Amino acid sequence: MLQTALKYDLRVPANGHIELRVPFPSGAHITVFVVEEPAERFDDLLAAAESSLSFWDNPLDDEDWNHA
């Protein structure tokens, strides 16, 4: 079964009411997950972690792990 996931980053207004336009036909059954974004974001750490894997390209480390 093919499922389409959509992500919307929204700020809840004072009235607490959010309205979304979705690309699904009228009458389609959908499931909605609502998750509050954490107060502290870790975008900088995530970007650093994804920026390079060269740290792991180390022959000494490879030798240690290959014989572990």
C-alpha positions in Angstrom: 0.0 0.0 0.0 1.5 3.3 -1.1 1.1 6.1 1.5 1.9 9.8 1.1 3.4 11.6 4.1 3.1 15.4 4.3 4.7 17.6 6.9 3.5 21.1 7.8 5.4 23.4 10.1 2.8 25.7 11.6 2.4 28.1 14.5 -0.8 27.7 16.5 -2.7 31.0 16.5 -4.4 32.5 19.6 -7.7 30.7 18.8 -5.9 27.3 18.7 -7.5 26.5 15.3 -5.4 25.2 12.4 -6.8 24.7 8.9 -4.9 22.7 6.2 -5.5 22.3 2.5 -4.4 18.7 1.6 -4.0 17.2 -1.9 -6.5 14.4 -1.2 -9.9 14.0 -2.7 -13.0 14.9 -0.7 -14.1 12.0 1.5 -10.7 10.4 1.6 -9.8 8.8 4.9 -6.6 10.2 6.4 -4.7 9.9 9.7 -3.3 13.1 11.3 -0.5 13.1 13.9 0.1 16.3 15.9 3.5 16.6 17.5 4.7 19.6 19.4 8.1 20.8 18.4 10.6 20.8 21.2 11.5 24.1 22.7 15.2 23.5 22.0 16.1 22.6 18.4 19.2 20.7 17.5 19.5 21.7 13.9 23.2 22.7 14.2 24.1 19.4 15.7 22.2 17.5 13.1 23.8 19.4 10.3 27.3 18.7 11.8 26.5 15.0 12.1 25.3 14.8 8.5 28.1 17.0 7.0 30.9 14.4 6.9 31.6 10.7 7.5 35.4 11.1 7.0 35.9 10.7 10.8 35.0 7.1 10.4 37.4 6.6 7.5 40.3 5.8 9.8 42.5 2.7 9.2 43.4 2.4 12.9 39.7 2.4 13.9 38.9 -0.1 11.1 41.7 -2.4 12.4 40.3 -2.2 16.0 36.7 -2.9 15.0 37.6 -5.6 12.5 39.2 -7.6 15.3 36.6 -6.8 18.0 
